[in-house]
Amino acid sequence: MVNGVSGITNWNMTNTTQEISKARADASRFQESLERATKALEDAKTSVDVSGISAEAESKRLREACEGFEAMFLDIMFREMRNTVPENTLFGESHGEKIWHSMLDTELMQNVAKSGGVGIADMMYDNLIDQVTSQTVAAKGKIGNK
């Protein structure tokens, strides 16, 4: 009986040793992969050519981001307003109908934001355009000096 317990203990220690060895090998492979990814990222940062980025392209991207934020904000606001309306007690609302209303509200608010919205996107764009432009110019200067 004692030999049986000893055999189980030896088997457990062997498995534990194998698991530790495997974990160390996995950690080593992960470390190597992480170092390769870090080096690739650093190489990519130094080889980025921002000279092709125009002020118009950056301005357009900023406008789209501001409109996206306004659409998201209006969607959240509209959803919360819809939650204050009492549910139809005569027929009730199915789960599918609630999903449809949510999707409809999201699409409506995206269209509202694209067509001028309530002015949040314009205000954000006006406040951020100078900063984005100066960062683009600074990045072009840093890359050009290397």
Helices and strands as residue ranges (DSSP letters): H 2-47, G 50-52, H 55-83, H 95-114, H 120-145
